[in-house]
Amino acid sequence: MDTFDTSTNSLDINFENDKRQSGTAGILKYVEAYVPESGVQDDQTQVNNPQQPNKLYLVNVANGVSPDYNFIDGTEFAIECEVTAGANNPARDSENWAAIVFGSTGVNRYVSSEDGMGISFRNDGRIEVWDGQSRVYGSDLADALPAGPLKVRIEAKTSNFQGGSPATINLFVNDQPIRITSNTVAYVKPSGFRGNYITLLGIGAGLVHTFDDLKVTALAEVHSMTQSLTFGPGETSKDIVIKIPEAMNRDNDAVIRLTSRNPTIANAERAIGGVLIMDFPIGSPITQTITIKAVNKGRTFFTLSDNAEVAVGDPMSVSILTSLVQNPSFELSYQPVSPHYGWPDFWIAYGSYVGVNRADGPFQNNGLVPDRSQVAFIQGQATAGLEQIINGLVPGKKYWLQFRYNAVECCPSLSIRFDRNELDRMDSIQPVGGTNAYYFRNVSFVPQMSSTLLEFGSIAASLIDAVTIIQRDEGNVVVQNPSFEASGLPQSPGMISPDPISGWDGTGSYGVNFSGDGPFADNGTAPDQDLVAFLQGQGTSLSQLIGDLTAGQRYSLSYACNARLGNTPHLKVTIGTVSAQDEDVSAVGGSNPYHLRSFAFTAENDTANLVFTQTAAGDNTVLLDNVAIQTGEETLRVRITIQSAENGVMRLLWPTSAIGFQLQSASSATGPWITNSLPVSAEGDQNVVSDTIGSAALFYRLAKD
């Protein structure tokens, strides 16, 4: 409950929030929308304005203010608030509005955001209802609501906050049910909710909107206050909070069990056999902080159970990522209000103007979007930019930074920096124009540390997409987006077609999946980072024109492949006019490594078209990863896959086709290296060595005899 009652007027909407708020969620901070033109406009967001005492006061704040809390305490919940749209316009002749947005996956969402629900209350008494970006209903003036303040109550009921489970919404104003479709007082949102962040907002130049006595209640459940947890490269542990209903341990002790479905990927600290038992004695706090440990890359879920048959919340998903760039294609964030200013998720913006556009612009005004459907724009007369901390690099190893770029108009400069040092620069960039492809850039670098700050700085307006980092040694020919990481992870089932995958021309049904998580890449461990491409159905293909070849020179093509479980796809691979593979592909199963393939060829010209095609009839899917072309014959890079096992034993695997290699170990990445004497056994097409996990760090490599 927030009464917004404060001792005096303040431009800080969090002023005295410890005095005006109450409830089991604790004291909540409000997040204000970012207004790029001049930063957060504090005079547009106030509490206890003299003209509107003891209320939240908003003036033309399109992305509003949000409590920094995901209200997923219960799947049956209500939002109550006193709303006055256009409190300074008693004539009630404006169609501008105040709104409540709920069921969103993030804060500061517009009334027609990509997810969630939005209900707007116009100054003239009409309402409008939005399901994501789809308009559900708009009332007529004949059905206008009375003048404010309006006593608003929104009731919602769903089965979970994972999406896909329908949610039923009802609206009450001044204790009366209000029609929110053309003929009913209830609306069923088919896709349900994937979160429950709330935003209060209002638009209209000079129009004052007020909110008061905000109250959120729920039929409480045992739940994790974090719906999903993501570990980036190098991250090993994170804390979550488990919360029980207030009455659960009022008269009796409560016992909660937190269970990892796959402890070999992630587990709770102090868990035994993947199960952590939490005791909540009578009268003790209703929250406990738990540490989740990352074990191996992949994705799993944690479930809750209790000893009192109290309802429990949704399973919490945990993802252990090795992708070096997060949100590489800028698909995770989009502000619906044109021109779509706002920080892309996982990126930090500096300077005056940044955001995300789709094909309809306005900054994305020329060229084809290179990957999926969104690009980032950096605009400003002075330097502006985007930056992200990159973790998980191996010092001394060579990497490629790849990205696509364009100009909004002539002629911006774009600077690429690592740890504030300029690595690359493009000046006087010309727009590609029309429906031409964006420019492609491949920049080599050798990091000195495992973490670095990547920056894109722009003077004037630039467009950026498909940012990816791949480890590659000397002698590699540039392949664009070779490990399919540039797309980021689409929502299940991961289909991208007919949109493009950066660097590749596609036909048929194609997309990307998280390796091992499916639904197409449902088995095996991919060799490079997290994502793999899938080709579903007969005739589906991905192709790329490879440049920088020398006619008559010998090269080797290598890649990893796999099949969906229960499928027998047929993979045909050609480079120029030469066939590299034309055979069935079997599923490796479990967490086994992908099949590795290598083929030597002689370049016929300075370019060659590389084509991967799935040719089997029916619903068959082939998986691809880590495409590489190297000068010379010896190109297949043999990788060790490490799997954890029970009782402190791990398994090291590499292909049996890698003849003449020996497993070596060392206490340091720089050696000295000692040939391992542990026995090697063959399991299918994999060599396997089991070793005991000790307390000291140990490094492994394969060395050629």
N, C-alpha and C positions, 0 to 999 in steps of 0.2 A: 504494500500500500504506500503510495506517495501522495501526500496532501498538498505538496508544493507551498506549504505555509512556512515563510521565513521571516526573520526579524526586520529585514529591509529589502529593498530592490537590489538585484544583482544581475550583471551580465553573465555571470558564471552559473550555468544551470545546475551545477553540482553543489552550489552554495548551501551549507547547512543540511546536506542530504542525510547526515547521521541523526538529525533532530526531526526531520519531517517524514522519514521512511520507517516502516515496520514490516515484519514478516519473516518467514523461515529462509528466504533467499538471501537474507543479510542486507547490508547497505550496498546499494548498486550505484555505479557510476554511469552517467549518460555519455554516449558518444555522439558528437556533432558531425554533420555531413561536411565533407571537404568542399569548399567553394574555390576553385582554382584562380579566379580572377584576382583575389586579394587575400586568400586564406580564409579562415573561419570568421564569419561576420557576427561577432558577439552581440552587436546591437539588434540583430534579428532574432536572437534567442535569449530570453530573459526569464527570471522568476520574480514574482511580486512587483510587477510594473505598477506604478501609482494609478494608472488608468484601469488596470486589470489586477487588482490586489489578490495575492495568494493563489496565483495560477501560473502555469507554464504559458509563456507568451512567445508566439512565433510569427514572423513576418517573411513571407515568400521564401520558405526553406524547402526546396523541392525534394531533398533526400532526408530532411527532418532530423530528429534526435531519437536515439535508441538506448534503452537500458542495455548495458553490456552483460547480458545474461541470456542464455538459451533456455526458455521456459518449457523444458521437456519433463517436468516433474511428474506429469500425469497425462495420459492420452485423452482424458475428458477434462476440458478446461474452459474457463470463462475469463473474458476481459471486460472490465467495467471502467468507464471514464465519463466525465462530464465534458462535452465538446460544444464549442461555439465557433462557427465558421463566420469570419467577417464580423467580429464583435464591434468594430468601429464603423460598421455600415448598417445602421438600423433600417435603412430603406429596403434592404434585402433584394437588391436588383443586380447583384453580381453572380455570374456563373462560376466564379472561382471557389475553391473548396479547401476544407481541412480533411485529413484522412487518417485512418488507422490501418497499418499493414501488419500482418501476423502470419505465422507459419513459414517464415523465411529462413534461409540458411545463413544469413548474415545481417549485419546492422545497416542502417541508413539506406533502406530500400524504397524505391519509388512505388507509387500506388499500383503501377502495372509492371512490377519487376518480373524477372524471369521465373521466380517461384513464389510460393506463398499466396496469400489472399490480400486484397486491398478493398476497403470500403471508404468511399469519399462522401462527405456531407457538404453540399453546395450552400453558399450563402443564400441562394434563393429558395432553399428548402428541398431541392431534389437530391437523390442519392445516386451513386453509381457503384457497381460491384465488379471487381476484376479477379479472375483466376489466372495468376501469372500475367501474361501479356494478352490474354483473351478477355474481352468485355463480355460479362455475363448478363448484365441488366443495367438499365438506366430508367429511373422513374420520371413521370411527367409532372408539370407544374400543378396539374389538377390533384395530384397526390402529395403535394408539398408538405414537408414536416413543419411543425410550428417553429417559432423563433427560439433561438437558444437562450440559455444553455440547455443542451439536450442530454438527458441521462441515457447513455448508450451502454448496452450490454451485448457482447458477442459470445455465443456459446458454440463450442466445437467439440466433436467427438470423432476419434479415429482409433485404429488398432495399434499403430506404431508410428515412429518418426523415421522410418526407413524409406518412405516413398512407395507408391504402388498400392497402398491400402486406402480405400476411399475414406474421405473425411466429410462429415455432415456439419453444416454451419447454419446457425440461426441468428437473427438480429432482433433485438428489442430496443425500442426507443420510448423513454418515459413509461416503461413497464408494459408497453404494448408490442405484440409481434409485428414485424415489418416485412412486407414482401420483398424478397431479394432475387427472384427470378420473375419471368413474365406472368407466372400463375401460381407460385408457391412461396411459402414463408421459409422454406428450407432449401439449401443448395448442397448438392453432393459434389465434392471435388474429386474426380476419378483418380487422380495421381497421388492424392493424399499429401502429407507433409514430410519433408526431410529435415526439419528443424522448426524452431518456434521463437525466433527473434522477432521483436516488436518495434515498429517505427511509428512515431507521431510526426505528421508533416502537414504543410499547407502552402498553397501558392496564391499569387495575385499581388501585383505591385502595390505596396502600401496597405494591404489588407491584413488586419490583425486577427490571428486565430488563437484561441485559448483552449487549454486542456486542464482538467482538475481531477483530483481524487482518483488517480490511476490505480486500479486494483486487478491483480491476476490471481486467480484461484484454480486449483486442480484437485482431482481425485488422486491423492498422492500415491506414488509407487516407490518401491526400492529401485534406485536407478543410479547410473553413472552420470555425473554432470558433464561428462565429455562423451559425445556420440561417436566420434571417430578420432583416432590418434595416428599421427604420421611421424615416422622417424626418417630424417634425411641422412645422407652419407655422414658417417662419423658420429652420429648421435646414438647413445647406448641406453639411456634411461629417461623416463618422463613420469611426472606425477599426475594422478587423476584423483578425483574426489568421489567417494561413494556416499550417497545420501539416503536415509530411511525416513518414512513418514514420522511426524512428530509424536504421534500416539503409540508408535510401535514398541518403544521401550519405556513407556510411561509407567506401566505396572509390572512388566516382565522383562527379563533379559531377552535380547534379540541376537540371533546368530545368522550371519549372511555368508554365503559361499560365492566366491568369484572364481570362475573356471575358464581356463584357456582351452580352446578347441584344438590348438596345435602348439604345445609348449616348445617345439623345436623352432618355431618362428618368433614367438614372444611369450613371456611368462611374467607373472607377478612375483615381486621380491618376497621371499619366505614361503612361496607356494610349495606344496609337496604333491608330486604327481600331477602338476598343472592346476591344483585346487588350493586357494587361499581361504582360510576360515577367519572371519572377522567377528569379534564379539562386541556388542553394544550393550553394556550393563544398564540396569535400571537407572534412569535419570542422567545418563552420560550424554555427551554431544551427539547429535544425529548425523554428523558427517565424520568420515575418516579419510585421510590422505594415503593413497597406495602408490607404490612405485612399480611401473611396468618396465621390464627389461627387454631390449631388443636382442634376439639371438641370431637369426638368419634372415636374409631378404625374403620377402613374400608377404602374404596377407592372411590374417586369421581373425577370429572373433572371441570376445570374452562374454560369458553369460553369467547372470546372477540368479541365485535361488535363496530361499529363506526357510526358517523353521516354523513359520506362523501362517503359511498360506496367504501371505500378503502379495498383492499384484507386484510384478517386477517389470522394469523397463526393458527397452530393446537391447539386444546384444550390441556391444561396442566393437566396432571394427578397428583393427590395428594394422597399419601398413608399414613395412620396413623397406624403405626405398634406397636404391643405389643410383638413381638418375641424378646426374650432376646439376642439371638446371631444372628448377621447379616452374610450373606454368610457362613452358617455353613458347607456346603458341598463343598465349594471352586469352585462353578460352574460359578461364575460371571467373572472370569478372566482366560485367557490362552494366553501365548506368544507362537506363532507357531514355533519359532526358537529353535531347540533342544540345550541344555537340558531343555529349558522352564523356565529359571530364571525370576523372577518378583514378585512384591508384590501382593498377592491376594486382591481383593477389600474388603474394610472395615477392613482389618487387617494391622497392622504395623509390619514390619519386622526389626529385628536387627541381627547383626552378618554378616557373609559373604555370605552365599548361601541359598536362599529360592526360592520357586516357586511352580508351579502346574503341575502335570503330569496326563496323561491319561493311559489307559491300556498298551499302547505301550512304556511306560517309557520315559527316561532310568532309572530313580530312582524307579519308580513303576515297579519293576522287579520280583515281586513274590506276590502271593495272589490275591484274587478277590477284585476289587474296591467295597467298602461297600455300597456306596450310589451314585446313578446316574452314572456319568462317570469320575469324576475328584477327585484327592486327592492332599493335600499339602505335600511338602517335605521340611524338614529342614536339611541342610547339612553343615558340617564344622568341622575342627579339634578342634576349640575352641567353646565355647557356642554360638549358634545362636538360633533364635526363632521367634515366632509370638505372637502378643498381640492385644487385643481388649478391649475397655472400655465397660463394661456391665452396662446398666442403667435399672431402673424399678424394682429393687429388694425390698423386704419388710424386713427391719431389724428385726432380731430375728426369722424369719421363716426358716424352713429347706428346702434346695434345693438339687437336684441331678445335678451334672455335668456329662454328658455322652459323650463319644467319642470312636472312633475306631482308632487303631494304629498298626504299623508294623515296621520292620527294613529293610533297604535296604540290609545290610549285617551285620554279627556279629560285634560288640555287643554294640549298642548305649545305652545311658541313656536319659530318658525323664522326665523332671521335670515340675510339674504343680504348678503355683503360683497365689495367689490372693494378689494384692497390695504388691508385692515383697516378700511375705511370702510363703514358700513352703507348699503346701497342700498335695501333693502326689508325689511319685517318682517311676519310674521303671528303674532298672539297668540291664545291660547285656541282652538286648532284643534280642531274636533270630528271624530271619525271619520266617514267617509262612510257606513259601515255596509253590511251585506249584500253585494250584488253591484253596488253603485253605482259610478259612475266616480270616479276620483281627482279632486281639485281641479286646475285648470289655472291657471298664473300666467305672465303676460307682462310683463317688466320692461324698460323702455327705459334705455339708458345711452350715454354718449359717452366713449370712452376718451381719455385724454391721452397714453398711450404705447402702443407696439405689443404689449407684454406686460403682463399683470395677473394678480393672484392672486384666483381665485374661491373663495369660501368659503360653505358651508352650515353654520350653527351652530344646534344645537338644545338646548333645555332640555326634558327628558322625551323621550318616544319619538316620533320622526317617521319617515315613510317618503318616499323620493324616487325619482323615475324620469324617464327621457326628458329629460335635460338637453341643451339645444342653444342655440347662439348663431348669429344670422343678421343680416346687415347689411340694414337697411331705412331708407329716407328718410322724411321727413315726408309725411303724406297716405296712408300705407298702412293699410289695414284689416287687423286681426290675422287671419292664417291660421296655424293650429297646425301646427308641424312642416312648413313649406312646402317645404323642400328635402330632406326625408326623411333627415336626418342623425341624428335622435334614436335610431334603432335600433342604431347601430353596425353593424359588418360581420359578418353571420352567416357560418358556414362555407359553402363552395360546396355547392349552387348558389345559396344566398341566400334560399331559400324561408322565409317567415315564417308564412304562413297554416297553420292557422287562428288562430294567435296574433295579437294586434293590433299594428298600427303606430300609434304615439301620434298622436292627433288625427284619425285616419281610421277609418271603418267600411269593412271589406273583405268582398268576396264572391269566391269562386273561388280561383284560384291566384295569389298575390301575394307580393312580397318586395322586398328591396333588393340592389343590386349595386354594387361599386366601378366607377365609370365607366370604360369602355374595357377592363376586365379580364374581364368576363363572369362566368358563361357566357351570361347574357342581355344584359347591357349590354356587348356585345363590340365596339363601335365608337363613335367620336365622343368629343368632349370636352364634358362637362356644364358648364353655366354657373356653378353655385354649389357650392363645396366638392367632396366626393368621391363621395357616394352618390346614387343615383337609384332610384326605384321602378320595378318592372316588373309588368305585368299580362299573364299568360299564359293563353291560351285564351279561347274565346268566352264572353261574359257576365261575365268577371272585372271587378270595379269597385273603386274607392276613392272614398269620398264624405265630405264634411264639412259640417256646418251652420255657415255663416258668420254671425256676429252683428255688432252695432254698425253696421248699415246704416241709412240714412234713406230711407224710402219716397219715391219721386219723384226722388231724387238720381241723377245719372249717375256710373257707375263704369266702370273698365276692368279686365278680367281678363287676366292674361298668364301664360304658362308655356312651358317648353321640352319638346320631345318628340322621339322618335327611334324606330327600329325595330331589332329584332335582325337581324343579317345573314341574308339569305336569306328573310326574312319580309316579308309585306305586311299588317300589322295595320290595322284600321279603328278609329279613335278617335272616340268620340262624347262630347262635353262639353256639359253643361247647367248653367246657373246659374238656380235657381228654375224657372220654366216656359219659359225661353228657351234655345234651342240656340246654343251658341258655336262648335262644330265638329262635323262629321259627315263625315269623309273618311278615305281611306287615308293611311298614314304610311310614307314610305320611309326606309331606312337612310342616314344621312349618310356613312358609310364612313370608314375611316382614323381620323385624329384631328381631323376636321372638327368645327366647332361644331354643337350640336343645333339643330333647327328652333325658331325662336321664333314664338309665336302670341300675338295680342292681339285682344281683343273688347270693345267698349263695350256696356254695358247700363244699363237704368234699374231701380233697386231697386223691387220690387213691395211689399215689407214691410220690417220691420226685421231680418229674417233671410232667408237664402236657402240652399237646399241645393245645394252644388257637387258634381257627379258626373262622374267620368272612367270610361268603360266601353270595353273592347276588344270589338268586336262581330264581327270576322271569324271564320269557322269554321276549325277545324283548329288546329294548333299554331303560333299566331301570337302574338308578344309585342310590346307597345308599352312604351316607356320614358318616364318623366316626371321633371321637375325644376323647381325654382324657381318655385313657384306664388305669384302675387302679385295683390292687388286694391288698386287705388288710386282715390282720389276724382278725378273728372274724366275727360276723354277721353284725354289724352296720358299714357300710362302705360308703353308699351313701353320698357324700359331696354335700350339697345344696349350690348353688352359686346364688348370686344376680346379675341380669343383669340390668344395668342402661341405659335408653334411654333418650335422650334429646327431649323435645317437644317445641312448640312455646310459646312465652310470658313468658319466664323464668320459665317454669314448666318442671320437669323431672319425668320420670316413673321408678319405681323399680319393677322388676318382679322376681318371683321364682315359681317353679313347685307346682301345687296344690297337687301333690302326697307327698310333704314334710309336712306330718301331724304333728301338735304339735310344730311348729316353730313360733316365734314372731319376728317382725321387731323391732330392737333397733337402736338408734343413739347416737352419742357422738361427742364432739368437738375435741377429741384427739383419736388417735388409741389405746391408753392405757386406755380409759374410763375417768370418770364413764359413764356406759351405761344406757340409759333410754328407756323403752319400748315405741314405737311410738304409738300414739293414732289415727293416720290417718286411714280413712276407707279402708278396703281391699275388692277389687272386683275380681271376677273370669272372665277371658277371655280365653275361650278354656281350655287348661291344665295349664294355668298360673294364679297365684295370682298377682294382680297389685295394687300398691300404687302410688298416684301422690303427689309430694311435690314441694314446691316453692324453687327455687335456690336463696340462700342468698349470702351475701358478705363474710361471714366467712366460713372456712372449716368445713365440716361435714362428719363424717364417719358412715357407716351403717353396720349392721351384722344381722344374723339370730340366735336366741338363742332358744334352746330346752326348752320346758316347764319343 
